[in-house]
Amino acid sequence: MLLLVVSEAMAIAAVSAVLSWLVTNWWVLVVLGACAAVGGAWWFHRFQQQQAWERVQQQPCATRCRSWMPCITRTSSTPSVT
């Protein structure tokens, strides 16, 4: 029981120290927020690209390819031109 009380007091002291440090060094939160915004924007851009590529791959080959360009199917180990 004493160990639980001591560990709770240490946890409260650690949280208090971190919050005090963050109040003093507020710019760290600004930098972390900017990094999170850039990372989120990058992830969202990659997600949109992946969705667009999946839509392209789901289209029939005749829609993707030009009429003069033969379509290559991947049904066997060696590609066949149709």
Sequence and secondary structure as in RCSB ss.txt:
>XXXX:A:sequence
MLLLVVSEAMAIAAVSAVLSWLVTNWWVLVVLGACAAVGGAWWFHRFQQQQAWERVQQQPCATRCRSWMPCITRT
SSTPSVT
>XXXX:A:secstr
 HHHHHHHHHHHHHHHHHHHHHHHTHHHHHHHHHHHHHHHHHHHHHHHHHHHHHHHHHS HHHHS TTS  EE S
SSS EE 
